[in-house]
Amino acid sequence: MWATRQSPYHAPDGLVEVLREFHNRALKYRMTDDGTIASWPCILATRDNLRAVVEQCLLSQPQVLAWNERKNGNTAPFHFSSRYDGPRDPDDDFIDLDALRMNIVRSCLDEAKGEDTTIIRQVRLETSEF
């Protein structure tokens, strides 16, 4: 969700491949019965643990690293704009990977603080109440 929201296009390049690779990398880690990940020090969905997962499974992919670069080759460190500017060239924009990581982690933590949607879905499936 956040990659598409932060992209200057409808979706960033290679999004499907990135999600497949993220899935494959995440599957390599075996979850134990007590909710820990066998090869990771993750026990709970803490900010530090989620950052580690996002960095190791998502942000380390070469395709994702390319999202952090402008497509038109502009290397200027700043670009100033106002609400009165006309349409901008999307090739002059990029996805800020630090902001992407922060948004993903914050969304996961916000969802974890809310209701346990897993239990709600399970009850709905068992009782056929939708």
C-alpha positions in Angstrom: 0.0 0.0 0.0 2.7 2.5 1.0 4.8 1.9 -2.0 1.9 2.8 -4.3 1.0 5.9 -2.2 4.5 7.3 -2.3 5.1 6.5 -5.9 4.9 9.3 -8.4 3.2 6.8 -10.8 0.2 4.5 -10.2 2.6 1.8 -8.9 6.4 1.7 -8.7 8.3 -0.3 -11.3 8.5 -4.0 -10.6 6.0 -3.9 -7.7 4.8 -7.5 -8.4 8.3 -8.9 -8.5 9.2 -7.0 -5.3 6.2 -8.5 -3.5 7.0 -12.0 -4.7 10.6 -11.6 -3.6 9.5 -10.2 -0.2 7.2 -13.2 0.2 10.0 -15.7 -0.7 12.4 -14.1 1.7 9.9 -14.0 4.5 9.0 -17.7 3.9 12.6 -18.6 4.7 12.0 -17.8 8.3 10.2 -20.5 10.3 7.7 -19.4 12.9 7.7 -21.4 16.1 4.8 -22.4 18.3 5.4 -19.6 20.8 5.2 -16.9 18.1 8.9 -16.4 17.6 10.8 -16.6 14.4 13.3 -19.4 14.7 16.3 -17.7 13.0 15.5 -14.2 14.2 15.4 -12.5 17.5 11.8 -11.4 16.9 9.3 -12.3 19.5 6.7 -9.4 19.4 5.8 -6.9 16.7 8.1 -4.2 18.2 9.3 -1.2 16.2 12.9 -2.5 16.1 11.8 -6.0 15.0 9.5 -4.7 12.3 12.3 -2.4 11.0 14.6 -5.4 10.8 12.0 -7.4 8.8 11.3 -4.5 6.4 15.0 -3.8 5.9 16.1 -7.4 5.4 13.2 -8.7 3.3 12.1 -5.6 1.4 14.5 -2.7 1.4 17.6 -4.8 0.5 16.1 -5.7 -2.9 17.9 -4.0 -5.8 14.5 -3.2 -7.5 13.4 -1.4 -4.3 16.7 0.5 -4.0 16.1 1.8 -7.6 12.8 3.4 -6.4 15.0 5.8 -4.4 16.5 7.2 -7.5 15.0 9.7 -10.0 14.4 8.2 -13.4 15.5 11.3 -15.3 19.0 11.2 -13.7 18.6 14.5 -11.9 21.0 14.5 -9.0 20.1 17.8 -7.4 19.7 17.3 -3.7 16.6 19.5 -3.4 13.5 20.4 -5.5 11.3 23.2 -4.4 7.7 23.4 -5.4 4.5 25.2 -4.4 0.9 24.6 -4.8 0.9 27.1 -7.7 3.3 25.0 -9.8 2.0 23.2 -12.8 2.1 19.5 -13.2 5.5 18.0 -12.3 7.5 15.4 -14.2 7.0 12.2 -12.3 10.5 11.1 -13.6 11.9 13.9 -11.3 10.5 12.2 -8.2 11.4 9.2 -6.2 10.3 7.1 -3.3 11.9 8.0 0.0 12.9 4.6 1.4 13.3 5.8 5.0 9.7 7.2 4.8 8.5 4.0 3.2 10.0 1.9 6.1 8.6 4.3 8.7 5.1 4.2 7.1 5.1 0.4 6.9 6.3 -0.1 10.5 3.8 2.5 11.8 0.9 0.9 9.9 1.8 -2.6 11.3 2.1 -1.3 14.8 -1.2 0.6 14.5 -2.9 -2.5 13.3 -1.4 -4.6 16.1 -2.7 -2.1 18.7 -6.2 -2.4 17.3 -8.5 -5.4 17.4 -7.0 -8.8 16.7 -8.3 -9.2 13.2 -7.1 -12.8 12.9 -9.5 -13.9 15.6 -12.3 -11.9 14.1 -11.8 -13.4 10.6 -11.6 -16.9 12.1 -14.9 -16.5 14.0 -16.5 -15.1 10.8 -15.3 -18.0 8.8 -16.4 -20.6 11.3 -19.9 -19.0 11.8 -20.3 -17.9 8.1 -21.1 -14.4 9.3 -19.8 -11.8 6.9 
